[in-house]
């Protein structure tokens, strides 16, 4: 007998099912379900709670940290102008990190059980359920883990006085990214740059998933040749 391919049951906790899809996971995860109700991830209520984050938690948690980091740099000798320039530099560095993380980590190809499971938790769930508002921004605990290697990089590449403000700028760029990302899915810009960004990002979700990796800007897509040739015209989602 020929065994039937594995099918995910959306009425059951989903995270530990997706690994069984194997090579079929890539196609499955890029067939979005456009409803505002996301699936249950875990049977355990506490684990399930950790996967849900309101968008306003991001600025509430991280903006005070940004201010604290800038203050450290000024206490270590940077002038306000120098600190401001370091913050701007950090924001610029973030735009490149945003692009690289989205392209090379969030869209990594997986086929193993644990590879599929990890990818679904990291980013696949967003592509499968793009309107799930509680799983759109990164939970602060996950962000803190990702911050550790970035902070180490900043310390190695800059002076002790510059590193905190530079990192603070990167963190401010991240906050802008997450809030912008939420707005692109749930806001309704009618004109201007917001409308352009929304159309650009919806194109990534619903038409060409292997291009258009920028969220707050398309600059690095132009630089690295991943700017999509055509884009969706409907931004009503």
Phi and psi restraints in degrees (value plus and minus 20) as a CYANA .aco file:
   2 UNK   PHI    -108.6   -68.6
   2 UNK   PSI     102.1   142.1
   3 UNK   PHI     -92.8   -52.8
   3 UNK   PSI     124.9   164.9
   4 UNK   PHI     -95.5   -55.5
   4 UNK   PSI     124.8   164.8
   5 UNK   PHI     -83.1   -43.1
   5 UNK   PSI     129.6   169.6
   6 UNK   PHI     -84.7   -44.7
   6 UNK   PSI     117.9   157.9
   7 UNK   PHI    -141.9  -101.9
   7 UNK   PSI     111.1   151.1
   8 UNK   PHI     -94.8   -54.8
   8 UNK   PSI     112.4   152.4
   9 UNK   PHI    -116.6   -76.6
   9 UNK   PSI      86.5   126.5
  10 UNK   PHI     -90.3   -50.3
  10 UNK   PSI     -29.7    10.3
  11 UNK   PHI    -107.6   -67.6
  11 UNK   PSI     -21.4    18.6
  12 UNK   PHI    -139.9   -99.9
  12 UNK   PSI     139.9   179.9
  13 UNK   PHI     -70.9   -30.9
  13 UNK   PSI     111.2   151.2
  14 UNK   PHI    -117.2   -77.2
  14 UNK   PSI     -47.6    -7.6
  15 UNK   PHI     -76.9   -36.9
  15 UNK   PSI     -67.0   -27.0
  16 UNK   PHI    -105.2   -65.2
  16 UNK   PSI     -13.1    26.9
  17 UNK   PHI    -111.8   -71.8
  17 UNK   PSI     -57.8   -17.8
  18 UNK   PHI     -82.7   -42.7
  18 UNK   PSI     -46.7    -6.7
  19 UNK   PHI     -81.3   -41.3
  19 UNK   PSI     -48.9    -8.9
  20 UNK   PHI     -93.1   -53.1
  20 UNK   PSI     -29.8    10.2
  21 UNK   PHI     -91.5   -51.5
  21 UNK   PSI     -41.9    -1.9
  22 UNK   PHI      39.5    79.5
  22 UNK   PSI    -152.0  -112.0
  23 UNK   PHI     -86.3   -46.3
  23 UNK   PSI     -41.2    -1.2
  24 UNK   PHI     -94.4   -54.4
  24 UNK   PSI     -30.2     9.8
  25 UNK   PHI     -80.6   -40.6
  25 UNK   PSI     -62.7   -22.7
  26 UNK   PHI     -78.0   -38.0
  26 UNK   PSI     -64.7   -24.7
  27 UNK   PHI     -90.3   -50.3
  27 UNK   PSI     -62.3   -22.3
  28 UNK   PHI     -81.7   -41.7
  28 UNK   PSI     -65.0   -25.0
  29 UNK   PHI     -91.5   -51.5
  29 UNK   PSI     -39.3     0.7
  30 UNK   PHI    -121.5   -81.5
  30 UNK   PSI       3.6    43.6
  31 UNK   PHI    -133.6   -93.6
  31 UNK   PSI      65.5   105.5
  32 UNK   PHI     -85.6   -45.6
  32 UNK   PSI     126.7   166.7
  33 UNK   PHI    -124.9   -84.9
  33 UNK   PSI      89.8   129.8
  34 UNK   PHI    -113.1   -73.1
  34 UNK   PSI      55.0    95.0
  35 UNK   PHI    -154.7  -114.7
  35 UNK   PSI     135.9   175.9
  36 UNK   PHI    -101.1   -61.1
  36 UNK   PSI     -29.7    10.3
  37 UNK   PHI    -113.9   -73.9
  37 UNK   PSI      94.9   134.9
  38 UNK   PHI    -103.8   -63.8
  38 UNK   PSI     144.9   184.9
  39 UNK   PHI     -99.5   -59.5
  39 UNK   PSI     145.4   185.4
  40 UNK   PHI     -99.6   -59.6
  40 UNK   PSI     115.5   155.5
  41 UNK   PHI    -108.4   -68.4
  41 UNK   PSI     -69.5   -29.5
  42 UNK   PHI    -146.5  -106.5
  42 UNK   PSI     131.9   171.9
  43 UNK   PHI     -92.2   -52.2
  43 UNK   PSI     -52.8   -12.8
  44 UNK   PHI     -94.6   -54.6
  44 UNK   PSI     107.5   147.5
  45 UNK   PHI     -85.1   -45.1
  45 UNK   PSI     -56.9   -16.9
  46 UNK   PHI     -88.3   -48.3
  46 UNK   PSI     -65.1   -25.1
  47 UNK   PHI     -81.0   -41.0
  47 UNK   PSI     -58.8   -18.8
  48 UNK   PHI     -83.7   -43.7
  48 UNK   PSI     -60.9   -20.9
  49 UNK   PHI     -80.8   -40.8
  49 UNK   PSI     -57.7   -17.7
  50 UNK   PHI     -87.6   -47.6
  50 UNK   PSI     -36.7     3.3
  51 UNK   PHI    -109.1   -69.1
  51 UNK   PSI     -23.8    16.2
  52 UNK   PHI    -133.3   -93.3
  52 UNK   PSI     106.8   146.8
  53 UNK   PHI    -159.7  -119.7
  53 UNK   PSI     106.5   146.5
  54 UNK   PHI     -90.5   -50.5
  54 UNK   PSI     126.3   166.3
  55 UNK   PHI     -81.9   -41.9
  55 UNK   PSI     -55.3   -15.3
  56 UNK   PHI     -91.7   -51.7
  56 UNK   PSI     -32.6     7.4
  57 UNK   PHI     -84.5   -44.5
  57 UNK   PSI     -52.9   -12.9
  58 UNK   PHI     -82.8   -42.8
  58 UNK   PSI     -76.8   -36.8
  59 UNK   PHI     -85.2   -45.2
  59 UNK   PSI     -52.9   -12.9
  60 UNK   PHI     -82.0   -42.0
  60 UNK   PSI     -59.7   -19.7
  61 UNK   PHI    -101.2   -61.2
  61 UNK   PSI     -64.8   -24.8
  62 UNK   PHI    -115.4   -75.4
  62 UNK   PSI     -44.8    -4.8
  63 UNK   PHI     -84.0   -44.0
  63 UNK   PSI     -60.1   -20.1
  64 UNK   PHI     -80.5   -40.5
  64 UNK   PSI     -54.5   -14.5
  65 UNK   PHI     -85.8   -45.8
  65 UNK   PSI     -60.1   -20.1
  66 UNK   PHI     -79.2   -39.2
  66 UNK   PSI     -67.5   -27.5
  67 UNK   PHI     -81.6   -41.6
  67 UNK   PSI     -62.0   -22.0
  68 UNK   PHI     -81.8   -41.8
  68 UNK   PSI     -62.6   -22.6
  69 UNK   PHI     -84.9   -44.9
  69 UNK   PSI     -61.0   -21.0
  70 UNK   PHI     -85.2   -45.2
  70 UNK   PSI     -59.9   -19.9
  71 UNK   PHI     -81.4   -41.4
  71 UNK   PSI     -59.2   -19.2
  72 UNK   PHI     -80.3   -40.3
  72 UNK   PSI     -63.4   -23.4
  73 UNK   PHI     -83.2   -43.2
  73 UNK   PSI     -60.1   -20.1
  74 UNK   PHI     -88.9   -48.9
  74 UNK   PSI     -54.8   -14.8
  75 UNK   PHI     -87.6   -47.6
  75 UNK   PSI     -46.0    -6.0
  76 UNK   PHI    -110.1   -70.1
  76 UNK   PSI     -15.7    24.3
  77 UNK   PHI     100.2   140.2
  77 UNK   PSI     -27.6    12.4
  78 UNK   PHI     -92.9   -52.9
  78 UNK   PSI     120.0   160.0
  79 UNK   PHI     -95.0   -55.0
  79 UNK   PSI     142.2   182.2
  80 UNK   PHI     -75.1   -35.1
  80 UNK   PSI     -58.4   -18.4
  81 UNK   PHI     -85.6   -45.6
  81 UNK   PSI     -64.0   -24.0
  82 UNK   PHI     -84.5   -44.5
  82 UNK   PSI     -59.7   -19.7
  83 UNK   PHI     -84.4   -44.4
  83 UNK   PSI     -61.2   -21.2
  84 UNK   PHI     -82.9   -42.9
  84 UNK   PSI     -61.0   -21.0
  85 UNK   PHI     -85.5   -45.5
  85 UNK   PSI     -57.1   -17.1
  86 UNK   PHI     -84.7   -44.7
  86 UNK   PSI     -60.6   -20.6
  87 UNK   PHI     -82.3   -42.3
  87 UNK   PSI     -64.9   -24.9
  88 UNK   PHI     -81.4   -41.4
  88 UNK   PSI     -61.3   -21.3
  89 UNK   PHI     -81.8   -41.8
  89 UNK   PSI     -60.0   -20.0
  90 UNK   PHI     -84.5   -44.5
  90 UNK   PSI     -58.9   -18.9
  91 UNK   PHI     -82.8   -42.8
  91 UNK   PSI     -62.4   -22.4
  92 UNK   PHI     -82.9   -42.9
  92 UNK   PSI     -64.2   -24.2
  93 UNK   PHI     -80.6   -40.6
  93 UNK   PSI     -58.2   -18.2
  94 UNK   PHI     -79.5   -39.5
  94 UNK   PSI     -59.7   -19.7
  95 UNK   PHI     -78.4   -38.4
  95 UNK   PSI     -56.1   -16.1
  96 UNK   PHI     -92.8   -52.8
  96 UNK   PSI     -61.6   -21.6
  97 UNK   PHI     -80.9   -40.9
  97 UNK   PSI     -62.2   -22.2
  98 UNK   PHI     -75.3   -35.3
  98 UNK   PSI     -67.6   -27.6
  99 UNK   PHI     -85.1   -45.1
  99 UNK   PSI     -67.9   -27.9
 100 UNK   PHI     -86.2   -46.2
 100 UNK   PSI     -62.9   -22.9
 101 UNK   PHI     -81.4   -41.4
 101 UNK   PSI     -64.4   -24.4
 102 UNK   PHI     -85.9   -45.9
 102 UNK   PSI     -63.3   -23.3
 103 UNK   PHI     -96.0   -56.0
 103 UNK   PSI     -67.3   -27.3
 104 UNK   PHI    -117.9   -77.9
 104 UNK   PSI     -43.5    -3.5
 105 UNK   PHI    -124.5   -84.5
 105 UNK   PSI     -72.1   -32.1
 106 UNK   PHI     -87.3   -47.3
 106 UNK   PSI     -44.5    -4.5
 107 UNK   PHI    -134.4   -94.4
 107 UNK   PSI       9.1    49.1
 108 UNK   PHI     -86.3   -46.3
 108 UNK   PSI     123.0   163.0
 109 UNK   PHI    -103.6   -63.6
 109 UNK   PSI     109.2   149.2
 110 UNK   PHI    -150.3  -110.3
 110 UNK   PSI     136.5   176.5
 111 UNK   PHI    -165.9  -125.9
 111 UNK   PSI     -37.5     2.5
 112 UNK   PHI     -96.5   -56.5
 112 UNK   PSI     145.4   185.4
 113 UNK   PHI     -79.2   -39.2
 113 UNK   PSI     -73.3   -33.3
 114 UNK   PHI     -95.5   -55.5
 114 UNK   PSI     -49.1    -9.1
 115 UNK   PHI     -83.3   -43.3
 115 UNK   PSI     -66.7   -26.7
 116 UNK   PHI     -83.3   -43.3
 116 UNK   PSI     -61.3   -21.3
 117 UNK   PHI     -83.7   -43.7
 117 UNK   PSI     -66.3   -26.3
 118 UNK   PHI     -82.3   -42.3
 118 UNK   PSI     -64.7   -24.7
 119 UNK   PHI     -84.7   -44.7
 119 UNK   PSI     -59.0   -19.0
 120 UNK   PHI     -82.3   -42.3
 120 UNK   PSI     -63.1   -23.1
 121 UNK   PHI     -86.0   -46.0
 121 UNK   PSI     -57.8   -17.8
 122 UNK   PHI     -94.1   -54.1
 122 UNK   PSI     -67.7   -27.7
 123 UNK   PHI    -171.5  -131.5
 123 UNK   PSI     -44.4    -4.4
 124 UNK   PHI     -80.3   -40.3
 124 UNK   PSI     -55.7   -15.7
 125 UNK   PHI     -81.6   -41.6
 125 UNK   PSI     -53.0   -13.0
 126 UNK   PHI     -90.4   -50.4
 126 UNK   PSI     -57.2   -17.2
 127 UNK   PHI     -93.6   -53.6
 127 UNK   PSI     -52.4   -12.4
 128 UNK   PHI     -94.1   -54.1
 128 UNK   PSI     -59.3   -19.3
 129 UNK   PHI    -148.2  -108.2
 129 UNK   PSI      53.7    93.7
 130 UNK   PHI     -86.4   -46.4
 130 UNK   PSI     -34.2     5.8
 131 UNK   PHI    -123.8   -83.8
 131 UNK   PSI      -9.3    30.7
 132 UNK   PHI     -93.9   -53.9
 132 UNK   PSI      79.3   119.3
 133 UNK   PHI     -87.4   -47.4
 133 UNK   PSI     -45.2    -5.2
 134 UNK   PHI    -109.1   -69.1
 134 UNK   PSI     -23.7    16.3
 135 UNK   PHI    -147.7  -107.7
 135 UNK   PSI      18.7    58.7
 136 UNK   PHI    -124.4   -84.4
 136 UNK   PSI     -64.0   -24.0
 137 UNK   PHI    -111.4   -71.4
 137 UNK   PSI     140.1   180.1
 138 UNK   PHI     -98.7   -58.7
 138 UNK   PSI     112.3   152.3
 139 UNK   PHI     -79.0   -39.0
 139 UNK   PSI     119.6   159.6
 140 UNK   PHI     -73.9   -33.9
 140 UNK   PSI     -56.3   -16.3
 141 UNK   PHI     -83.1   -43.1
 141 UNK   PSI     -60.9   -20.9
 142 UNK   PHI     -86.3   -46.3
 142 UNK   PSI     -60.0   -20.0
 143 UNK   PHI     -82.7   -42.7
 143 UNK   PSI     -61.7   -21.7
 144 UNK   PHI     -79.8   -39.8
 144 UNK   PSI     -59.4   -19.4
 145 UNK   PHI     -84.1   -44.1
 145 UNK   PSI     -64.2   -24.2
 146 UNK   PHI     -89.3   -49.3
 146 UNK   PSI     -46.0    -6.0
 147 UNK   PHI     -88.0   -48.0
 147 UNK   PSI     -50.0   -10.0
 148 UNK   PHI     -76.8   -36.8
 148 UNK   PSI     -73.4   -33.4
 149 UNK   PHI     -87.4   -47.4
 149 UNK   PSI     -50.8   -10.8
 150 UNK   PHI     -87.7   -47.7
 150 UNK   PSI     -63.2   -23.2
 151 UNK   PHI     -81.3   -41.3
 151 UNK   PSI     -61.2   -21.2
 152 UNK   PHI     -80.9   -40.9
 152 UNK   PSI     -62.2   -22.2
 153 UNK   PHI     -82.4   -42.4
 153 UNK   PSI     -64.2   -24.2
 154 UNK   PHI     -82.8   -42.8
 154 UNK   PSI     -59.9   -19.9
 155 UNK   PHI     -84.8   -44.8
 155 UNK   PSI     -56.6   -16.6
 156 UNK   PHI     -93.3   -53.3
 156 UNK   PSI     -49.3    -9.3
 157 UNK   PHI    -119.3   -79.3
 157 UNK   PSI     -23.3    16.7
 158 UNK   PHI    -163.3  -123.3
 158 UNK   PSI     152.3   192.3
 159 UNK   PHI     -95.9   -55.9
 159 UNK   PSI     141.4   181.4
 160 UNK   PHI     -78.5   -38.5
 160 UNK   PSI     -49.6    -9.6
 161 UNK   PHI    -101.5   -61.5
 161 UNK   PSI     -50.4   -10.4
 162 UNK   PHI    -105.5   -65.5
 162 UNK   PSI     -53.7   -13.7
 163 UNK   PHI     -74.8   -34.8
 163 UNK   PSI     -65.4   -25.4
 164 UNK   PHI     -81.6   -41.6
 164 UNK   PSI     -65.6   -25.6
 165 UNK   PHI     -87.6   -47.6
 165 UNK   PSI     -57.4   -17.4
 166 UNK   PHI     -83.2   -43.2
 166 UNK   PSI     -64.8   -24.8
 167 UNK   PHI     -86.6   -46.6
 167 UNK   PSI     -58.4   -18.4
 168 UNK   PHI     -79.7   -39.7
 168 UNK   PSI     -59.8   -19.8
 169 UNK   PHI     -82.9   -42.9
 169 UNK   PSI     -61.1   -21.1
 170 UNK   PHI     -82.2   -42.2
 170 UNK   PSI     -60.3   -20.3
 171 UNK   PHI     -87.0   -47.0
 171 UNK   PSI     -57.7   -17.7
 172 UNK   PHI     -84.2   -44.2
 172 UNK   PSI     -58.4   -18.4
 173 UNK   PHI     -81.0   -41.0
 173 UNK   PSI     -60.3   -20.3
 174 UNK   PHI     -82.4   -42.4
 174 UNK   PSI     -65.1   -25.1
 175 UNK   PHI     -79.6   -39.6
 175 UNK   PSI     -63.7   -23.7
 176 UNK   PHI     -80.8   -40.8
 176 UNK   PSI     -62.3   -22.3
 177 UNK   PHI     -79.8   -39.8
 177 UNK   PSI     -71.5   -31.5
 178 UNK   PHI     -85.1   -45.1
 178 UNK   PSI     -61.3   -21.3
 179 UNK   PHI     -88.5   -48.5
 179 UNK   PSI     -59.4   -19.4
 180 UNK   PHI     -83.7   -43.7
 180 UNK   PSI     -62.9   -22.9
 181 UNK   PHI     -79.8   -39.8
 181 UNK   PSI     -63.7   -23.7
 182 UNK   PHI     -81.8   -41.8
 182 UNK   PSI     -64.0   -24.0
 183 UNK   PHI     -83.5   -43.5
 183 UNK   PSI     -57.2   -17.2
 184 UNK   PHI     -84.8   -44.8
 184 UNK   PSI     -47.6    -7.6
 185 UNK   PHI    -110.9   -70.9
 185 UNK   PSI     -50.5   -10.5
 186 UNK   PHI    -141.7  -101.7
 186 UNK   PSI     -30.9     9.1
 187 UNK   PHI    -105.9   -65.9
 187 UNK   PSI     150.2   190.2
 188 UNK   PHI    -151.7  -111.7
 188 UNK   PSI      48.5    88.5
 189 UNK   PHI     -86.5   -46.5
 189 UNK   PSI     113.6   153.6
 190 UNK   PHI    -120.7   -80.7
 190 UNK   PSI     -34.7     5.3
 191 UNK   PHI    -182.8  -142.8
 191 UNK   PSI     154.3   194.3
 192 UNK   PHI      55.4    95.4
 192 UNK   PSI    -180.1  -140.1
 193 UNK   PHI     -84.0   -44.0
 193 UNK   PSI     -55.8   -15.8
 194 UNK   PHI     -80.2   -40.2
 194 UNK   PSI     -61.3   -21.3
 195 UNK   PHI     -85.9   -45.9
 195 UNK   PSI     -60.4   -20.4
 196 UNK   PHI     -82.8   -42.8
 196 UNK   PSI     -65.5   -25.5
 197 UNK   PHI     -85.0   -45.0
 197 UNK   PSI     -59.3   -19.3
 198 UNK   PHI     -84.5   -44.5
 198 UNK   PSI     -65.4   -25.4
 199 UNK   PHI     -81.4   -41.4
 199 UNK   PSI     -60.9   -20.9
 200 UNK   PHI     -82.5   -42.5
 200 UNK   PSI     -63.2   -23.2
 201 UNK   PHI     -95.1   -55.1
 201 UNK   PSI     -57.6   -17.6
 202 UNK   PHI     -83.1   -43.1
 202 UNK   PSI     -52.3   -12.3
 203 UNK   PHI     -80.2   -40.2
 203 UNK   PSI     -59.7   -19.7
 204 UNK   PHI     -84.6   -44.6
 204 UNK   PSI     -57.4   -17.4
 205 UNK   PHI     -98.0   -58.0
 205 UNK   PSI     -62.4   -22.4
 206 UNK   PHI    -131.1   -91.1
 206 UNK   PSI     -24.5    15.5
 207 UNK   PHI    -152.6  -112.6
 207 UNK   PSI     -77.6   -37.6
 208 UNK   PHI    -148.5  -108.5
 208 UNK   PSI      71.1   111.1
 209 UNK   PHI     -94.9   -54.9
 209 UNK   PSI     -35.4     4.6
 210 UNK   PHI    -118.9   -78.9
 210 UNK   PSI      -2.2    37.8
 211 UNK   PHI    -163.1  -123.1
 211 UNK   PSI     147.9   187.9
 212 UNK   PHI      51.3    91.3
 212 UNK   PSI      35.9    75.9
 213 UNK   PHI    -106.5   -66.5
 213 UNK   PSI     -34.6     5.4
 214 UNK   PHI     -92.4   -52.4
 214 UNK   PSI     124.9   164.9
 215 UNK   PHI    -129.5   -89.5
 215 UNK   PSI     -74.7   -34.7
 216 UNK   PHI    -104.6   -64.6
 216 UNK   PSI     -35.1     4.9
 217 UNK   PHI    -181.7  -141.7
 217 UNK   PSI     132.4   172.4
 218 UNK   PHI    -120.0   -80.0
 218 UNK   PSI      -9.2    30.8
 219 UNK   PHI     -78.4   -38.4
 219 UNK   PSI     -63.9   -23.9
 220 UNK   PHI     -96.9   -56.9
 220 UNK   PSI     -43.7    -3.7
 221 UNK   PHI     -84.2   -44.2
 221 UNK   PSI     -58.2   -18.2
 222 UNK   PHI     -85.9   -45.9
 222 UNK   PSI     -63.3   -23.3
 223 UNK   PHI     -84.2   -44.2
 223 UNK   PSI     -62.7   -22.7
 224 UNK   PHI    -122.1   -82.1
 224 UNK   PSI     -10.2    29.8
 225 UNK   PHI      55.4    95.4
 225 UNK   PSI       7.1    47.1
 226 UNK   PHI    -133.4   -93.4
 226 UNK   PSI      -1.0    39.0
 227 UNK   PHI     -95.6   -55.6
 227 UNK   PSI     105.1   145.1
 228 UNK   PHI     -88.1   -48.1
 228 UNK   PSI     123.3   163.3
 229 UNK   PHI     -90.6   -50.6
 229 UNK   PSI     -57.2   -17.2
 230 UNK   PHI    -148.5  -108.5
 230 UNK   PSI     136.4   176.4
 231 UNK   PHI    -155.8  -115.8
 231 UNK   PSI     136.0   176.0
 232 UNK   PHI     -86.3   -46.3
 232 UNK   PSI     129.0   169.0
 233 UNK   PHI    -120.2   -80.2
 233 UNK   PSI     -38.4     1.6
 234 UNK   PHI    -110.0   -70.0
 234 UNK   PSI      97.8   137.8
 235 UNK   PHI    -134.3   -94.3
 235 UNK   PSI       6.0    46.0
 236 UNK   PHI    -101.4   -61.4
 236 UNK   PSI     -29.7    10.3
